[in-house]
Structure formats: structure tokens, C-alpha cells
Amino acid sequence: MYEHNPELIWWNGSVVPWDQAQVHVTSETALRGLNVFEGIRGYWDPASSTLGLVQLDAHLRRLQDSADLLRIPAEGLAEQVRQGIKELLAAIDPHHDVYLRPTLYVETGRYTAQRDTVTTGVFVACHRTDPRREEPVTCITSSWRRIPDTALPAMAKTGAAYTAFRMARLEALQAGADEAILLNTHDQVAETPGAAVFVVRDGQILTPPLADGVLGSLTRSAVIRLAERDFGLTVAEQSLTRSELHTADEVFLTGTLDEVRLVASVDGHHRHPTASIAPLLRAAYLDMCTGQREPLDDGFAEVLA
């Protein structure tokens, strides 16, 4: 998805050629990863020739929340990004699924939160999504820990946190696995570098609570609501250990890019499900994103006019 740069990008109020959107090497975002961002998925509907942006309002709220948590001045950020997305999509006119990445970055203002001192920039990039991967993934539990909320706000989606995520993913690749699952500093399951973790045991669905160092995943929330609404299933939020990953009937991941992805094994412990809850949720979630199932709410997959 990131292998080929798009021709256009929305940057600080205008749609410009990709190569023109640049920041200085000494900016705070370059030196310290001081930025917040979102990943928004858009699903193309050929029947209506429309692009539905999944949970757009919720993503924009979380972007604003991330800026507030890191004390980056960003008044009116949601409205600015919404307009940027609209202008970029109008210029590109994609007829395929997309991944949008709006980002607020800091140029100057090293150790201050004063509005008259901090300077920021905003961009929205639009990438064509990779072909959907259908086969289950293999995972390891990483030796790297999820950064605790006492060190960096876990609820903030910031580039700085992804340096640690990079280490976990490199470890997974070295081990021959597809993905890494991070534990927190109390040896409880947290999340992967890009998705929430669920397990199924004896027909019960479990997922770590946000208090265990989990980003407030919007896909996670949607899948919980979908399981309850369409299948009458109860999802319990409770702390999980690595051993519970090894002995679960099913393990699956949820995230904007992962959607709902099934896990074949964790640390070499292969899943042999006695039921098939995860595949049902995966199919139902994708149907909902593509307009083939009733959405959770009216604005679930918003089409920008």
C-alpha cells in the first residue's frame, strides 16, 4: 500500500503534488515523532459509484482527542481534516477502496504547549488498499512491551509510539511470523502494533480492557456492537495472559487495516476451534462496511457529498 506514492496529497489547505508536501529535517515531527494521526478506510460501492468512509466522525474525534492528550494546539482540527478529505477525494476521484491517513504534525515548539509558540501542519494522504488477505495470520507474543500509559498516553495515536511497534514487528518477521502481540508491563495482553486482540473460549468472547494499555480501537468497538446486535453474543472486557492466547479456541484481531483477521497460531500453538465465531464476525463486518448488511448507525459508512 505504501510502496507507490500517490500523485496528489492534501497539505495545509490545498491539494498539491505529492513531492511538494515537505517539512524541515529539524521539525519536531522529524526529530521526535511529534504528531498524531488516524487511519480511515473507504469502501468503494460499484453499484452506487460511491465511497463510504467507515466511522469518519469517530476517527476525527479520536484525532482531536490525541492532539489534546499530547497538548498539541489544534482548534478546529476535525473540521479542517474533514474538508481536506473532501477536497482530496474530489481531486483523485478514486473508484476503489482507499486508506486515508490524516496527520497533524508539529513543526516548532519543543517543550511548550502555547498556541502562539507551537506551529503545526496538517496533511491527508490517500492510498489504494492492498488486496484483502483471506488466510489466517501467525503471531508471536513479543518480548517488547506496550508503552505504559504512565510513559506515553496509550489513548493517543501518535507516531512516537510506532517506534516501539516497529521493534515488535521486526521481531515477528525474524521469527517467521506475520504479526506480534504485545503484553503490557504487567504481563497482560495489550494489542498488536495495529489491532485489538480477541479470544474465544467455550463460546465466550474476551478482549483486554482499555485500562490494560489498549488504544481505543474503533473497529474493536464496532465488532463488539456487531456481535451483540446480530449474533446475541456477549463480549467481556477482561485482562488476558499469554497462556490464554495459547489455549483459546479462537483468536482474532480487529483494526482499520486488519478489519477482522483470523489468527492461525500464537507462539506455535495452533488454533483448532470447536466453533467458528471469528469467521462469522469477519464476514458480517465486511458486509456491513460494503453496504450489504445494516450498519450500526446512520453514519457508519459516510459518503461525502
Secondary structure, 3 states (H helix, E strand, C coil): CCCCCCCEEEECCEEEEHHHCCCCCCCHHHHHCCEEECCEEEEEECCCCEEEEECHHHHHHHHHHHHHHCCCCCCCHHHHHHHHHHHHHHHHCCCCCEEEEEEEEEEECCCCCCCCCCEEEEEEEEEECCCCCCCCEEEEEEEEECCCCCCCCCCCCECCHHHHHHHHHHHHHHCCCCEEEEECCCCCEEECCCCEEEEEECCEEEECCHHHCCCCCHHHHHHHHHHHHHHCCCEEECCCCHHHHHHCCEEEEEECCCEEEEEEEECCEECCCCCCHHHHHHHHHHHHHCCCCCCCCCCCEECCC
